[in-house]
Amino acid sequence: MSHIKWAMLIATMMVSMTAHAAEVLRIEIPPEIQSQVRMLGCDACHGWTRTKFGPAWQDVADRYRGQTSYAYKGFNIDSEGEKLPLVAGLVKKISKGGKGEWNEYIPMAPNDPQGIHAKEITNIVNFILSIPPKK
């Protein structure tokens, strides 16, 4: 198969997967969010509607719906944690990592310990929290 045909096949599959995720979520995933998710590698461990190594983003939205704060515990899950506003707490968890709260065996790896991508991570968190409940 020529390189052009392979490129067309891959592009079609990517559009199809994005359309499927948006259909299941019943919400449009903005291109900016899709780009940030890919750039930061979030989709290696998380799916929009299905669990991979980490929870599906639909499940994250459902868990934190209506909450206003988050207790960041880092890698010390037995501690009370540092109570932060919800978005700031989730951004810190993604950035600095922490012991698994969804699965005791798989911790959240640090993804941005220096805070270089705080804006992008905040955008992603805000979008995830806006995902409507499962029907």
BELVEN-V214106 format. One record per residue. N is the residue number from 1. RES is the residue in one letter. BURIAL is + if it has 16 or more other ideal C-beta (glycine too) atoms within 10 Angstrom, else -. Layout:
# BELVEN-V214106
n: {N/N}
res: {RES/RES}
burial: {BURIAL/BURIAL}
This chain:
# BELVEN-V214106
n: {1/2/3/4/5/6/7/8/9/10/11/12/13/14/15/16/17/18/19/20/21/22/23/24/25/26/27/28/29/30/31/32/33/34/35/36/37/38/39/40/41/42/43/44/45/46/47/48/49/50/51/52/53/54/55/56/57/58/59/60/61/62/63/64/65/66/67/68/69/70/71/72/73/74/75/76/77/78/79/80/81/82/83/84/85/86/87/88/89/90/91/92/93/94/95/96/97/98/99/100/101/102/103/104/105/106/107/108/109/110/111/112/113/114/115/116/117/118/119/120/121/122/123/124/125/126/127/128/129/130/131/132/133/134/135}
res: {M/S/H/I/K/W/A/M/L/I/A/T/M/M/V/S/M/T/A/H/A/A/E/V/L/R/I/E/I/P/P/E/I/Q/S/Q/V/R/M/L/G/C/D/A/C/H/G/W/T/R/T/K/F/G/P/A/W/Q/D/V/A/D/R/Y/R/G/Q/T/S/Y/A/Y/K/G/F/N/I/D/S/E/G/E/K/L/P/L/V/A/G/L/V/K/K/I/S/K/G/G/K/G/E/W/N/E/Y/I/P/M/A/P/N/D/P/Q/G/I/H/A/K/E/I/T/N/I/V/N/F/I/L/S/I/P/P/K/K}
burial: {-/-/-/-/-/-/-/-/-/-/-/-/-/-/-/-/-/-/-/-/+/-/-/-/+/-/+/-/+/-/-/-/+/+/-/+/+/-/-/+/-/+/-/-/-/+/+/+/-/-/-/-/-/+/+/+/+/+/+/+/+/-/-/+/-/-/-/-/-/+/-/+/+/+/-/-/-/-/-/-/+/-/-/+/-/-/+/+/+/+/+/+/+/+/+/+/+/+/+/-/-/-/-/-/-/-/+/+/-/-/+/+/-/-/-/-/+/-/-/+/+/+/+/+/+/-/+/+/+/-/+/-/-/-/-}
